[in-house]
Amino acid sequence: MQVNQWIDVHAHFTPPMTAEQSDARWAAMQKADWVGTKPDDWSPQAALAYMNRAGIAMQMLSNIPASLEALRASNDYGARLVKQYPTRFGLLVALPTDDPQQALEEIRRGADELDADGFAVTFCYNGVYLSDPSLEPVWAELNRRRAPVFAHPNAYAPGSFGRPSPVIEVAFETTRTVVDMLYRGVFRRHPDFKLVLAHCGAALPALSGRLLLLGTEPWVPNPQNISQSEMRKQLGALYVDTAMTGSVHTIAPAMAMTGCEHIVYGSDCGVPCTREGTALANLQALMDHSGLSPEQVEQVGRNALALFPAAAKRMHEAEL
């Protein structure tokens, strides 16, 4: 089976760094239990070369720096990249979700000035979780716009037992936060924005059956009175990507929770934890998936075209 005009929703980028900035990033990673050699810095040329080798038509770029100044500068750089390569890159504008007013301003700026294809958020940004009540106006605005929102854990957070957080810790940050959003009624009040969870929803699909079984028991605090049927519907409305999760072990629970039409291809390229060989192996695992028909695999690769219509239009124009 060959990749045919797939769109990659989970691709990171980094604005150009000085040698000192690059060294500082590597030093911080080493303090967070990373070992080995210093990774190469990201470049659009390297990203395009990988996409050409893998057969990927477009990457939706995201990067969420920890400071507001760096975040805005990164969004500006991403917008320039899309203008330079409009048929190969899309932009998910990062939101500073530790400051609701600044997040609202970046939504406006992203949509009105940067031609954003969607938005990107971190499950816990500078200590503020996406389930925090202060973010209610942010979700309301994203819901009003019916926006696609890509949600990613903090891969540079401290790990555990001497291993970096991308190995497993990121999965639990994702799961805890989404479950809290569910119990706080975020998805009930704002059903029209489309949330895409990185890494096939992390541990959430595997635990969704347990959550549905126990989550509405009388001994579980449930101030919004979320019913089991409502919980099932809201879990099923989520989207998940295949970044580092293309195997049968992770796709099967996602299929049960949300269905093939809500699984989108993601590579996780552009960050130090993803080597090209690993990304290609994950892609091959998805294409060889014994639980999916060739038609379903192709559907996964192209589902995101409906989420990002402006990007899909640019891709189509490139084919003409």
Secondary structure, DSSP 8 states (H G I E B T S, - for coil): ----SEEEEEEE------HHHHHHHHHHHHHTT--SS------HHHHHHHHHHHTEEEEEEE---SSHHHHHHHHHHHHHHHHHSTTTEEEEEE--TTSHHHHHHHHHHHHHTS--SEEEEESEETTEETT-GGGHHHHHHHHHTT-EEEEE--TTS--BTTB-TTTTHHHHHHHHHHHHHHHTTHHHH-TTSEEEESGGGTTHHHHHHHHHHHTTSTTS--TT---HHHHHHHHHH-EEE-TT--SHHHHHHHHHHH-GGGEE----BTSTT--HHHHHHHHHHHHT-TTS-HHHHHHHHHTHHHH-HHHHHHHHHHH-
